[in-house]
Amino acid sequence: MPLLRRSAVLAFAALVVGIAGAASLPRSADTKSDLGETARIHGHFGSVLTELRAVDVSHMPSDRRANRSALVATLRQYDDRGAFPNNYDFPEQLTPYFVDRKTGVRCAVAHLLQSTGRRDIVDRVARANNNVLVADLAGDTAFTSWLDQQGITLAEAARIQPSYEGDGSPGVGVGTVVAVVGGSLLAVGSAVGTSIWNSTGNADGHNRFGNVLGVTSGLLTTVVGGAIATGAQGGDQQAIGVSVVLVGGLSVALGSRGFARRARRVATRREAERLQEPARDDWQTSIVPIIAMGRNPTAGMALQIRF
């Protein structure tokens, strides 16, 4: 087996084994959907940070603009750290926690409050209703005054808090996240590997397996990229989606080219074989001797005509 083909097959197999192994990992009750929920929150903050940076704040006083900029930077660091409150009491519902009662980790808004020295508001809100929605703090004058000083509106603060509205269904499970991410990596990896193969070792399209794998993985990768691009909230995610679509399109193009070149090779070979066949006359004759042994031996000849 050529080196490139062997490498592509081994990479494909490794990805399959890795996905199967990750999907079979045991899950504890305490981490039922931690991975899915963490991914959801990271995606949410990515969108929120983009929105906050896009707001025109030129009308604000310089001190509030500086406070707002500092809060946005703190929120980015909070997202990068990836430590969020856990849901211990409502395992089948998406429920906000102002402060994690076991670890002390604060939600994003509580973290921003404490970063500016307002631990008093954090403790008071957590004691009153630790599962409060930020939008419901509109009547808390200390909180709204703090927002005004920081150059943040109540609507923006409510947007910072991840959404917990809906039908109360649990977050995306670990298995689903593994399947989606693993499947996407598998498609993209196969598309990249077969593109390299179909542009080098299988450039003439002689290997049908390479052509089929190139087209199939390319189509899957295009679908994955389209889903990323259309569902993106920020420019970076959209650019990634478009790049994945291009990778898939290249794989499809190279696989299709292989099919076309293979068909031409087969047609050329068959034509050459046809031209090399000896010409036949419409009539063919042959003379066959006949000898009969026995009491009265005889000999003769027979004329055969084929047409």
JOQUIHU-V9686 format. One record per backbone hydrogen bond with DSSP energy under -1.0 kcal/mol. CO is the residue of the C=O (numbers start at 1). NH is the residue of the N-H. If there is no record, write none. Layout:
CO;NH + CO;NH
This chain:
2;6 + 3;7 + 4;8 + 5;9 + 6;10 + 7;11 + 8;12 + 9;13 + 10;14 + 11;15 + 12;16 + 13;17 + 14;18 + 15;19 + 16;20 + 17;21 + 18;22 + 19;23 + 20;24 + 22;25 + 29;32 + 33;37 + 34;38 + 35;39 + 36;40 + 37;41 + 38;42 + 39;43 + 40;44 + 41;45 + 42;46 + 43;47 + 44;48 + 45;49 + 46;50 + 47;51 + 48;52 + 49;53 + 50;54 + 57;60 + 61;65 + 62;66 + 63;67 + 64;68 + 65;69 + 66;70 + 67;71 + 68;72 + 69;73 + 70;74 + 71;75 + 72;76 + 73;77 + 74;78 + 75;79 + 76;80 + 77;81 + 78;82 + 90;93 + 98;107 + 100;104 + 105;100 + 107;111 + 108;112 + 109;113 + 110;114 + 111;115 + 113;116 + 113;118 + 114;117 + 118;122 + 119;123 + 120;124 + 121;125 + 122;126 + 123;127 + 124;128 + 125;129 + 129;132 + 130;98 + 133;136 + 134;137 + 137;140 + 139;141 + 140;144 + 141;145 + 142;146 + 143;147 + 144;148 + 145;149 + 146;150 + 147;152 + 153;157 + 154;158 + 155;159 + 156;160 + 157;161 + 173;177 + 174;178 + 175;179 + 176;180 + 177;181 + 178;182 + 179;183 + 180;184 + 181;185 + 182;186 + 183;187 + 184;188 + 185;189 + 186;190 + 187;191 + 188;192 + 189;193 + 190;194 + 191;195 + 192;196 + 193;197 + 194;198 + 197;200 + 197;202 + 200;203 + 202;205 + 207;211 + 208;212 + 209;213 + 210;214 + 211;215 + 212;216 + 213;217 + 214;218 + 215;219 + 216;220 + 217;221 + 218;222 + 219;223 + 220;224 + 221;225 + 222;226 + 223;227 + 224;228 + 225;229 + 226;230 + 227;231 + 234;238 + 235;239 + 236;240 + 237;241 + 238;242 + 239;243 + 240;244 + 241;245 + 242;246 + 243;247 + 244;248 + 245;249 + 246;250 + 247;251 + 248;252 + 249;253 + 250;254 + 251;255 + 252;256 + 253;257 + 254;258 + 255;259 + 256;260 + 257;261 + 258;262 + 259;263 + 260;264 + 261;265 + 262;266 + 263;267 + 264;268 + 265;269 + 266;270 + 267;271 + 268;272 + 269;273 + 270;274 + 271;275 + 272;276 + 284;306 + 286;304 + 288;302 + 290;300 + 292;298 + 298;292 + 300;290 + 302;288 + 304;286 + 306;284
